Amino acid sequence: MTEVGARQQDPALRIASGRKPFVEPMRLGQRLKDIRLSNNWTLEDVSQRTGLARSTLSKIENEQISPTFTAVQKLSAGLGIDLPQLFATPKRKEKPMGRRDMTRLGEGKSHPTTTYEHELLCTEFANKRMIPFKTIVHARAFEDFSEWVRHDGEEFLLVMSGDIMLYTEFYEPLALTTGDSLYFDSSMGHAVVSLSEDDAVILSVCSS
């Protein structure tokens, strides 16, 4: 290889000589679309947030136009992110690693209270997206609770045995029996009492 050819292939020399090295395009349109879809927003939603027309947003997403600096500022403000986040290339998601956690009958982690006896299930994994537990309902009346039960996230509830009454902050009490299920906002105050002669048993799965 000649000396000239070596210089042409040396990235440092190309930069020093004023030639721009190859860089991956920013793909702002794809970045905008990824942000929109990850938040379950429509183009109309983004339009209302940013003040940019839907047609303009569609052209940006499809790389048909390059947004002005003013448009970029509106995107940043409307989407609630700073400029570096808007232009940052999202990290590629790693392939999910297979993992599992089993709890045999009666081997969950016990957490008794005056109204419930919780058995936490599958407790080996950290950073779980869901928290499953089985609950024996001791409470027989709403008055057994000193205050509403509430926690962040959402909850799925399945009655495994018995009959229950579910009290919630914004709804009338709801009677559920074996096999019935419910999905609700667990930041809303709630409480479960057993209507059966024996303690009812429910399975709950909460988002973490």
N, C-alpha and C positions, 0 to 999 in steps of 0.2 A: 504493500500500500504506500502511495506517495505521501510526502509530508503534508501536501495540501489536502489530500483525502483524509488523512488522520485528523487534521484540524477540523474538517467539516463534520466528522463524526463525534468529536469531543463536545459533550453538552456544555461544559464550562466555557470552551472557546466560542461556541455559537452564541452563548449569552453575552460574553464579553464583546463579541463583534457586533452586537445589536440584533442578532437574529433571535426570534422568539422560539423557545423550545415548545414541543408539542404539549398541550395541556388538555385535559378532558373538559368538554363543554359543561357549563353549569347546569343546563337543562332546568331553568327556572320554571318553565311550564309544567314539567313533570313533577317538580317539587311542590308547586302550588296544588296540583291535582292530588298528590299523595296526602297533603295536609287536609285538603277538603274532604276526601273520602274517609280518612282516618277519623274525622269528626262527624261523619254521616251528614255532611252539608251538601245541599244542592247548589247549583250555580246561582240561583235566586237568593239563597241564604247568604252566600259570600257577597253577592251584589249589595244586599241590604247592609251587610257589615262594613263594606269598604266604600260604598258609593260609586263603584265602577259598574258599568253596564254589563249585563250577562254576555252580550256578544263580544265585548272586549275581553272578558275573563276567558271565554271559550277560545278566542284567538291566541291568548297568552298561553293557555294550557296546551294548545296544539302547535305551539312554536311558530305561529303564523305572523306574530308581531312581537317586537321587543318593547316591554313597558317602559314608559318614561320614568324618571326619578320620582316625579310626583305620584305616579301610579304605584310605584314600589313602596313609597311611604304610606299610601292609603292601604295597601295590602298588609304591610307590617302592623299598622295600627288596628285595622279591622280584624285581623286574624289573632291579635293579641300576642304576637311574637316579635322579637327584635330582628333587625336586619341580618345579623350573622346567622340566626336560625333559619331565616328565609332562604339564604343563599347556601347554607350548609348542605353538603351531599349526605343524604341519610345513610347510616351504616347498614350494610347488608345483614339481614337476619341470618343468624347461624341456623343450621339444620337442627331441628329439635332432637334432643337426646332422649332416648327411651328410658323411662323410669316408672316405677310403680311402688305402691306402699299398701300392704294388706293388714287388716286388723281382724283377728279371729273373734268369734263370739265371746263376749264377756271380757275381752282383753284391751278394751279402750281405756283411755285415761279419764278417771272419775273426777267430776267437779260438782259436788252437791251444793245446793242452796236450800233455803227454807221452802221455796215453792217448786223447784225443779231438781232433778238429779240428772245432770248432763254426763254423757259418756263421749268424750272427744275421740274421733276416729281418724286413722291414718295420720298420725302425728309426727312421723319421722321426717317428712319433707319440710324444709324451710321455704319461705317465699311462695307459698301456695296461693293460687288465685281463688280457691274455694276452701271453705272450712266446713267439713261435714261433722255432724254430731247427732247422737240419739239421745232423746230426752224422755225421762219418766216424769209425768206431770203429777205432782203432789197437790197442787193448789186446787181448792174446791170452790172458791169464790173470788171475785175481783178484789174484794177487800183484803185478801191475803197478801196483796202487793202494796208496798209502801209508796211506790212510784212506778211510772211507766218504764217498761224495758225498751231501750232504744240503742242502736249502734249504727255506725256508718255502713253504707252498702245496701245490698238487696238480699232477700232471703227466699228460699224455696222450702215449703213445709209439706210433709206428707204424713197423714195419720196412719200409723202402722197397726194400732189396735185401740179399741175403745172409742169414746165420743168426747169431743172437746168443744169448748166455746172460746172463740178467738175474739178478744176485745182489741180494737184499734182506735187510735186517737181521732180519726176523721170519719169513721164509718160506724154503722150500727153493729152490735155484736153478731158474729157469724158462727153458726153451729156446723161442725164438720164431723164426719164419722169415718170409720175404717175405709181406707182407700181414697178418701178425698184429699185434694192437694191445693195449694195456694202459693202464689208468687207475689211478694209485696216489698215495698220500700221499708227497710228495717230502721231507717232513721225516724220513721213515724212511730210514735209510742204504741206499744203492743203488749199484750199479756194473754197467756193461755191457761185455762182452767179445765180440769177433767169433769165431765158430766157422768162418767161411768162409776159404778160401785167400786171397781178396781181402778188403780191409776192408769190413765191413758199413756200410750207410748207414741211419740212422734219422731220422725227423722227430719232434720233441718240441714240445709246447705246454704251457707252465707258467703257472699263475695267478700274477699279480704280487702 
